[in-house]
Each structure stands twice: as C-alpha cells, then as structure tokens.
Amino acid sequence: SWSMRHKGKRYFEYRIVITPDMRTGSGEPGFTAYVPALGIADGGDTVEEAFDNVRKLIAFHLESLHKERRSLPEEQSRAEFITTARVAVPA
C-alpha cells in the first residue's frame, strides 16, 4: 500500500482505470474512470474530464470517511503489470 505524510496531511495514491464508455440513456460516447480500491467511479466526455472528476470524487470520498472516523483504504498492490497481447487466430 502507498501513502505518505507531509505537513500534517496524509497523501494517498490510487490506481484509476479509465475506459471508453457509452452514456446510459443518450448513447453518447464518453469515458468512465474507476477506482478499484475504493469501489467508486465517475465519468466525463474526455479522458481528462473523467480523470479530473474522479480525483475530486476520491477527495470527497476520503474526506467523508475521515469525518465518519472510518479507516481510509489504501491501494493493495503497486507491483502489478498491465499490458496487452496481440494473438492471431484462424480467420
């Protein structure tokens, strides 16, 4: 897990998975940003907007947990490696 303290604050780092998505109802394209360690997600019209929105949601979520005196979840693994593989199959 990864967190650090600096000047009276704790800083946490979370993995965010951003994927293309279609908006429910309108069918418009967009992006979903999901934070597996926290089980929360937000969206946006662009990757940048989805990222900014989910960062704000992470801060709000952690502040809410802190106010409720609940423990703040930490990322469980920073050692994972994510990649893609191209595999040929008969046409």
C-alpha positions in Angstrom: 0.0 0.0 0.0 1.1 3.5 -0.6 0.6 6.6 1.5 2.8 9.3 2.9 2.6 12.1 5.5 3.7 15.7 4.8 3.0 18.8 6.7 0.1 17.4 8.8 -1.6 15.7 5.9 -1.6 12.1 4.6 -1.3 11.6 0.9 -2.7 8.5 -0.8 -2.1 7.2 -4.3 -4.8 5.1 -6.0 -4.9 3.2 -9.3 -7.5 4.6 -11.7 -8.8 2.6 -14.7 -10.2 4.8 -17.5 -12.2 3.1 -20.3 -14.3 4.3 -23.2 -18.0 4.1 -22.4 -21.4 5.0 -23.8 -23.6 7.2 -21.6 -26.8 5.5 -20.4 -29.9 7.0 -22.0 -28.3 9.2 -24.6 -25.8 6.6 -26.1 -23.3 9.4 -26.4 -19.6 8.3 -26.2 -17.6 9.2 -23.1 -15.2 7.8 -20.6 -15.6 6.1 -17.2 -12.9 6.4 -14.5 -13.0 3.6 -11.9 -11.0 3.4 -8.6 -10.9 -0.4 -7.7 -9.5 0.1 -4.2 -12.4 2.4 -3.3 -15.2 0.9 -5.4 -16.1 4.4 -6.9 -16.4 5.7 -10.4 -17.1 8.9 -12.3 -17.2 9.8 -15.9 -16.6 12.6 -18.4 -16.7 13.5 -22.1 -12.9 13.1 -22.4 -10.2 11.1 -20.6 -9.0 14.3 -18.9 -12.5 15.2 -17.7 -13.1 11.7 -16.4 -9.8 11.8 -14.6 -10.4 15.3 -13.0 -13.9 14.2 -12.0 -12.8 11.0 -10.3 -9.9 12.8 -8.5 -12.5 15.2 -7.0 -14.7 12.2 -6.1 -11.7 10.4 -4.4 -11.0 13.5 -2.3 -14.7 13.8 -1.3 -14.9 10.1 -0.5 -11.8 10.2 1.7 -12.9 13.3 3.5 -16.3 11.7 4.2 -14.7 8.6 5.6 -12.4 10.8 7.7 -15.3 12.8 9.1 -17.0 9.5 10.0 -13.8 8.4 11.7 -13.6 5.3 9.4 -10.3 3.9 8.2 -9.0 5.2 4.8 -8.5 2.4 2.3 -5.0 2.1 0.8 -4.1 0.7 -2.5 -3.2 -3.0 -2.1 -0.7 -3.6 -4.9 1.7 -1.4 -6.7 3.6 -4.3 -8.2 1.1 -5.3 -10.9 2.0 -5.1 -14.6 -0.7 -4.3 -17.1 -0.1 -4.9 -20.8 -1.8 -6.1 -24.0 -1.2 -9.1 -26.2 -1.9 -9.5 -29.9 -2.9 -13.1 -30.7 -3.6 -14.5 -34.2 -6.5 -16.9 -34.7 -7.6 -18.5 -38.0 -10.0 -16.3 -40.0 
